[in-house]
Amino acid sequence: MQLASYRLESAWHTQGGPHGRFVFSLFNLSDTAIHGFTIVYTALTRVIDKTACENAVFVKRNANYHEFAPPAGFVLAPGASWTFTVSGLHRKAVHCTDGAKSAYLTLADGRHVPVAVSDLLLEGRTSEPPPVLLPEGKLDLPFALQPWPRQIDAVPGDAFPVCLYPAPGASIDDLKAIDTVIGLFRRLFEADHAPLSLTGNSQGRALHLKQDAGIAAEGYALSFSTDAVTLNYGGAAGRQYGLTSLAQLLNGARREPGKFRFPVSGTISDAPRYSWRGCHLDVSRQFYPVADVARLIDILAWFKLNIFHWHLTDDEAWRLEIKAYPELTTVGVIRSPDGPLLPQLGNGAEPVGGFYSQDDVRTLVAHAQTLNVEIIPEIDVPGHNSATLVALRDLSDGQEAPESYHSVQGYPNNALNPAVPFTYEFLGKVFDEMITLFPSAYIHIGGDEVASGAWLASPLARKLMEREGIEGTFALQSYFLRQIKEMLTKRGGKLGGWNEVAHGGGVDTVETLLMAWEKPEVGIELAREGYDVVMTPGQAYYLDMVQGEEWQEPGASWAGTVPPAHTYGYEAEGDFPDELKDRMKGVQACIWSEHYLSRGYFNRLVFPRLPAIAEAAWTPKSQKSWLRFAAIVPLSPKL
């Protein structure tokens, strides 16, 4: 990694513009004076008034990319600094992560050199440190189980077995299931003693496994004695969940014997509250290596989550290999100072890319299936397609002005055009390849955040709207999504989407599942319209949201402050009338990656809220306890 000879310091001032102002200071720590340069920084707090800057000249903005030049003739000597002010912001900065995430210089000779970026400081009010997120916690029963089971009537013992091993006569399928959970545990807790073994041991305890047709497929029942444990299960998933619970119990007793115990008698009877227990990951804004995705799937399995919603495309990059269109993962993934996709969200002077080959996908799908996790792939259409449209220029209406509308994230003309015939040819070939890669019931097609006014300056779109009697962006979006729904149905797939799929008339509700993200009330509205619903409101389940109001707490804030206690306590059923509750299929965490510039940020924002959502998805409301959860959750694995 190239070391930076320049540093950008910044502060946000509460005064100096409608939404305050940034004051930047660029320090030259090199041995050479520079002139004729520009500075680029990326920031989610965007400039919308390009004239509102002092001691600098606005050059360009593209979404989160901002470029400024010093005044003409300016020379930055070694050891000196250049200070400039940027006002005209689209919103106030309210947290330390609202400032510059990355920066670089473009020198007079065209070279791009890295600039180190410091934390955003605050002027005009107190800069509070981040909050403590968890209380000490309190246990009513000394068992390390997350999510907490539906029913438990077990007596803690004074000692614990060195391992649990299959009793003689175990089937090959039972042995494979135990082996799978041993592998899961070893990957998540590399330095800990494995709680399960395939070989008997005099210091261990025998484990009897038996399938029981009277237990639901994802359910299990455990009974304990001083010399054996019995696991009855409904199906393969229930067997895995029962084995995972045993692994959690024994691992907790071994790691913190003064706090947790292993049962010596009694029973546990368990089954999930909801059938859809999901976690979403955005890999477009930031790329996650295959090993990280696999580990996240492991973590989902550990917490008995059964859906991995893989957000593979967005404005910033198209991450899924499509053999029919190789440009998607060459042109459509590289963000660089000299490329058609400019640096965004923490990118600097060096090009960045990354995508998942079809072999990568097959590997991860197989890994997830072994753990009873279903991967739901998402390609986001029609909006959020800047990268797609850069990679495949023929998807655009060439007669449309290049910046006739902007998305909420600041991208110009970023929606696939429903009036361009190639749009449907393109998506048909994409779906053909996705169907072969993903055995999931659903293909998620996004459908969110199409800008009001999109396509209205496209002559092709205007002609289509006139011919079909369509008025407005969202009616045209509905026309488009109905075609997409038909394309998926012909290929044996079901349509999943965000709640905006219902806008403008929506699509056929049969075999359509929508995710309510904008606010909790949206879920009830969708259910009334006949849609199956997964609840994932930003106000509780978006894991990029800040966890406290303090300035030094990292994350986004558009949905408010979402501390772990609120995430845990939120009841997604809310005010769903009884007659609509069968429409609510479950809950889902969403991991949006704009703020995840490091593993440290990821783990701080995702945990402990992900296990909190897992417990909300599994545990009956009557069995939830925030203090008990807080006592157990420090045992959680992290990325």
Salt bridges, closest charged atoms under 4 A:
ASP98 OD1 - ARG91 NH2 3.52
ASP109 OD2 - ARG111 NE 2.77
GLU128 OE1 - ARG125 NH1 3.64
ASP158 OD1 - ARG261 NH1 3.55
ASP174 OD1 - ARG239 NH1 2.72
ASP192 OD2 - ARG255 NH1 3.86
GLU218 OE2 - ARG277 NH2 2.88
ASP282 OD2 - ARG285 NH1 3.20
ASP292 OD1 - ARG599 NH2 3.06
ASP298 OD2 - ARG187 NE 2.75
ASP298 OD1 - HIS367 NE2 2.82
ASP314 OD1 - ARG285 NH2 3.35
ASP314 OD2 - HIS311 NE2 2.64
ASP314 OD1 - HIS384 ND1 2.68
ASP315 OD2 - HIS384 ND1 3.17
GLU316 OE1 - ARG285 NE 2.70
GLU321 OE2 - LYS323 NZ 3.20
ASP338 OD1 - HIS112 NE2 2.95
ASP359 OD1 - ARG362 NH1 2.90
GLU378 OE1 - HIS309 NE2 2.71
GLU378 OE1 - HIS311 ND1 2.71
GLU378 OE2 - HIS444 ND1 3.67
GLU403 OE1 - HIS406 NE2 2.88
GLU425 OE2 - LYS429 NZ 3.52
ASP432 OD1 - ARG491 NE 2.62
ASP448 OD2 - HIS384 NE2 3.29
GLU449 OE1 - HIS384 NE2 2.88
GLU468 OE2 - ARG467 NE 3.72
GLU486 OE2 - LYS490 NZ 3.48
ASP532 OD1 - ARG583 NH1 3.03
GLU553 OE1 - ARG604 NH2 2.66
GLU571 OE1 - ARG273 NH2 2.63
GLU571 OE2 - LYS624 NZ 3.00
GLU573 OE2 - ARG273 NH2 3.97
GLU573 OE1 - LYS581 NZ 3.73
ASP578 OD1 - LYS581 NZ 3.37
GLU594 OE2 - ARG285 NH1 3.28
GLU615 OE2 - ARG628 NH2 3.37
